[in-house]
Amino acid sequence: MPDLNKSSREAEVLQAKLQDRTAVCGVVGLGYVGLPLVGALHDASFKVLGFDVDPSKIGHLEAGTSYLSHLGEALPQRLAQSSSFEPTAEFSRLEECDVIIVCVPTPVGQHREPDLSYVVATGEAIGRALRPGQLIVLESTTYPTTTREVFLPAILAASTVASSLGEDLFVAFSPEREDPGRASHNTKTIPKLVGGLDDASTHLAVTLYSTAVEEVVAVKSAEIAEAAKILENVFRAVNIAMVNELKVLFEQMGIDTWEVIEAAATKPFGFMPFSPGPGLGGHCIPIDPFYLTWKAREFGLPTRFIELAGEINHRMPQYVVERSVQALNQQSKPVLGSRILIVGMAYKPNVDDTRETPSVEIVQQLAALGGVVEYHDPHVAIVSNLRKHPGILMHSVPLTEEYLTETDLVVIATDHDAVDWSLIGRAASLVVDTRNVMARLAESVSAVVIKA
Ligand SMILES: NC(=O)c1ccc[n+]([C@@H]2O[C@H](COP(=O)([O-])OP(=O)(O)OC[C@H]3O[C@@H](n4cnc5c(N)ncnc54)[C@H](O)[C@@H]3O)[C@@H](O)[C@H]2O)c1
């Protein structure tokens, strides 16, 4: 890690405040990333202010109630009872913060172009409240150079104080690597990459995160940290696309893809298993790689792996629909008028996140063919107002034996732990399984199962 040898007085003061935990930390954007980070900083004994433009989140945090089911009730309750945490929508209070960490959305626009409006708006809000001696860290995923070329200029343009980077203003990028719903990792145990716009910023950001997470890895620049995050997401998108493509081929050849992957994974080097599925969802994998594709155009270079992976993964919901049509056909049933239950509306197990979920594509395509389609998801009571489907409004139906016996087809889209899979295996007549759930059941399955 770079040291503070030739550092300014402001850097030394902030370093001391971080070490003795008297620094006030502000977290901007209290969603899947920001809220667990608030918890980690609060547990590290900092006073934390949580900023969000969404009044319902502020209301929940004041009342100590949960709005992200996978995090449970304990964290919001603990925060609401603590004198060291305050949620607020008053952005002038950013001035009170010695450290500001930004976890706002970075979506894509209609043509898959980066939408940095949230990052810029937050930068401007920080600029209006800027005072000497603050450390500002961007965590939102974005293309390399954003922190230096977009975020910093937004801060400086809105500020009325003259600032000198590395002297009295410190700025870094630290990618967020949350994996909501997977109990094996959390904000404290996932190693944290940190890259500053200068050495003093890196040093201070490393000091900050070292108080709250077990392992902090300093890299030479913000650009390396930004690019590393995009590499991680491109890696996943490409490998998932590869197994999805092979799955379609192996199924035609009568070979079970899941067994192939399990067999290949016995190789102790040079192979890493990825699971096929009904398509990509969430805020990261379907979106972030296209930030790099957009930036690459500036250099006149194509990102063919990203485009190809996007094309294959994007087609997967349609493939699941084709398998569903075939499955019903084998039972001499048309889709028209068939009762179809989609199990899993969230895009991944054990969370309530429906952003970019492929389940909605499957619902809409089967409904367009005349199917009577409903869904069950223990984590998603209602699905509405999605980015690509603003008009959608559906409610989860209860999973009962009676309901299943009257259903012509069950499509398994998400393998939540909280679903009674044995009941489905026993009571459903026909199952299209995109997650290999039925094969993993200990009990015998009476439903006809088609993998997709
Ligand atoms: N969810 C994940 O698992 C995950 C994983 C890795 C990276 N990321 C990245 O982290 C960033 C945040 O993602 P998220 O999943 O937490 O999003 P989110 O939508 O759950 O949370 C973002 C929050 O920011 C708030 N917000 C929007 N504009 C704001 C503004 N101007 N000022 C203050 N608050 C504002 C929203 O109301 C929301 O509460 C994104 O860049 C995303 O790509 C997310």
Ligand as a Chemical Component Dictionary entry (heavy atoms), coordinates in Angstrom:
data_LIG
# 
_chem_comp.id                   LIG 
_chem_comp.type                 NON-POLYMER 
_chem_comp.pdbx_formal_charge   0 
_chem_comp.three_letter_code    LIG 
# 
loop_
_chem_comp_atom.comp_id 
_chem_comp_atom.atom_id 
_chem_comp_atom.alt_atom_id 
_chem_comp_atom.type_symbol 
_chem_comp_atom.charge 
_chem_comp_atom.model_Cartn_x 
_chem_comp_atom.model_Cartn_y 
_chem_comp_atom.model_Cartn_z 
_chem_comp_atom.pdbx_ordinal 
LIG N1  N1  N 0  -26.881 -6.008 -6.251  1  
LIG C1  C1  C 0  -25.736 -6.619 -6.417  2  
LIG O1  O1  O 0  -25.604 -7.788 -6.120  3  
LIG C2  C2  C 0  -24.531 -5.873 -6.975  4  
LIG C3  C3  C 0  -23.345 -6.606 -7.103  5  
LIG C4  C4  C 0  -22.219 -5.965 -7.600  6  
LIG C5  C5  C 0  -22.278 -4.632 -7.977  7  
LIG N2  N2  N 1  -23.438 -3.935 -7.849  8  
LIG C6  C6  C 0  -23.402 -2.529 -8.233  9  
LIG O2  O2  O 0  -23.636 -1.684 -7.122  10 
LIG C7  C7  C 0  -24.355 -0.527 -7.519  11 
LIG C8  C8  C 0  -25.640 -0.419 -6.704  12 
LIG O3  O3  O 0  -26.426 -1.571 -6.944  13 
LIG P1  P1  P 0  -27.566 -2.042 -5.973  14 
LIG O4  O4  O 0  -27.873 -3.435 -6.375  15 
LIG O5  O5  O -1 -27.237 -1.757 -4.554  16 
LIG O6  O6  O 0  -28.746 -1.060 -6.431  17 
LIG P2  P2  P 0  -30.120 -0.761 -5.663  18 
LIG O7  O7  O 0  -31.063 -0.292 -6.694  19 
LIG O8  O8  O 0  -30.483 -1.925 -4.782  20 
LIG O9  O9  O 0  -29.748 0.441  -4.700  21 
LIG C9  C9  C 0  -29.407 1.692  -5.156  22 
LIG C10 C10 C 0  -30.021 2.714  -4.206  23 
LIG O10 O10 O 0  -29.591 4.002  -4.616  24 
LIG C11 C11 C 0  -30.677 4.896  -4.438  25 
LIG N3  N3  N 0  -30.417 6.077  -5.264  26 
LIG C12 C12 C 0  -30.653 6.282  -6.574  27 
LIG N4  N4  N 0  -30.237 7.515  -6.930  28 
LIG C13 C13 C 0  -29.738 8.094  -5.823  29 
LIG C14 C14 C 0  -29.162 9.348  -5.559  30 
LIG N5  N5  N 0  -28.998 10.264 -6.523  31 
LIG N6  N6  N 0  -28.782 9.618  -4.299  32 
LIG C15 C15 C 0  -28.944 8.691  -3.324  33 
LIG N7  N7  N 0  -29.471 7.477  -3.510  34 
LIG C16 C16 C 0  -29.867 7.185  -4.747  35 
LIG C17 C17 C 0  -31.891 4.093  -4.831  36 
LIG O11 O11 O 0  -33.067 4.643  -4.289  37 
LIG C18 C18 C 0  -31.544 2.723  -4.220  38 
LIG O12 O12 O 0  -32.003 2.621  -2.906  39 
LIG C19 C19 C 0  -24.594 -0.692 -9.023  40 
LIG O13 O13 O 0  -23.588 -0.028 -9.708  41 
LIG C20 C20 C 0  -24.462 -2.182 -9.234  42 
LIG O14 O14 O 0  -24.039 -2.500 -10.543 43 
LIG C21 C21 C 0  -24.562 -4.537 -7.366  44 
# 
loop_
_chem_comp_bond.comp_id 
_chem_comp_bond.atom_id_1 
_chem_comp_bond.atom_id_2 
_chem_comp_bond.value_order 
_chem_comp_bond.pdbx_ordinal 
LIG N1  C1  SING 1  
LIG C1  O1  DOUB 2  
LIG C1  C2  SING 3  
LIG C2  C3  SING 4  
LIG C2  C21 DOUB 5  
LIG C3  C4  DOUB 6  
LIG C4  C5  SING 7  
LIG C5  N2  DOUB 8  
LIG N2  C6  SING 9  
LIG N2  C21 SING 10 
LIG C6  O2  SING 11 
LIG C6  C20 SING 12 
LIG O2  C7  SING 13 
LIG C7  C8  SING 14 
LIG C7  C19 SING 15 
LIG C8  O3  SING 16 
LIG O3  P1  SING 17 
LIG P1  O4  DOUB 18 
LIG P1  O5  SING 19 
LIG P1  O6  SING 20 
LIG O6  P2  SING 21 
LIG P2  O7  DOUB 22 
LIG P2  O8  SING 23 
LIG P2  O9  SING 24 
LIG O9  C9  SING 25 
LIG C9  C10 SING 26 
LIG C10 O10 SING 27 
LIG C10 C18 SING 28 
LIG O10 C11 SING 29 
LIG C11 N3  SING 30 
LIG C11 C17 SING 31 
LIG N3  C12 SING 32 
LIG N3  C16 SING 33 
LIG C12 N4  DOUB 34 
LIG N4  C13 SING 35 
LIG C13 C14 SING 36 
LIG C13 C16 DOUB 37 
LIG C14 N5  SING 38 
LIG C14 N6  DOUB 39 
LIG N6  C15 SING 40 
LIG C15 N7  DOUB 41 
LIG N7  C16 SING 42 
LIG C17 O11 SING 43 
LIG C17 C18 SING 44 
LIG C18 O12 SING 45 
LIG C19 O13 SING 46 
LIG C19 C20 SING 47 
LIG C20 O14 SING 48 
# 
